[in-house]
Amino acid sequence: MRRRLLLLLSVPLLFLAACGAEAMTARDWATSVCGTLGPWRTRIGELTGGAQAAIKPDSTPQTAKEELVKLIQGAAGASSTAHDSLAKLPAPDVEGGAGVRDTFVAALATARDAYGQAAAELGGLDASAADFYDRVSAVMTRLNSAYSAGPDPSSLDSKELKEAFDTVPECR
């Protein structure tokens, strides 16, 4: 009986210990971040390549619209997946680690939201309008502006994290 009681009491302690991991080493954090961002970049590259291959000089505006919406929606989805993965990571165990983590998460949220807004705008365009391509250009300009306005995680202020990002294989 006593043994069972000790076992029952140890389970919550193990659970608390596992949940109490509030930080990761700089190296482990960089590995996780690059392990998330690599597939994100690859997916966006694949989507871009697919759209470029599908939109030919003789493509109809409707085809161009469909392919662009597919590209931008896919980029929004990839950004959302990457965002959710990074949001689950604990902060790196460096000075200002929580702020660094929040900057990475916010940058992906900005990308996700910018792509989502652009997909909605592109989806609402009339492909038969005479100014269709001008409107597409305006949407893409707004997308670039919104994307660029987000936080810039490349301006890390942590020597440990810079070194980790420079040395872990996943980040090359």
Summary of the structure (lengths in Angstrom):
residues: 172
radius of gyration: 21.8
end to end distance: 55.1
largest distance: 81.7
contacts: 483
relative contact order: 0.15
helix: 76%
strand: 2%
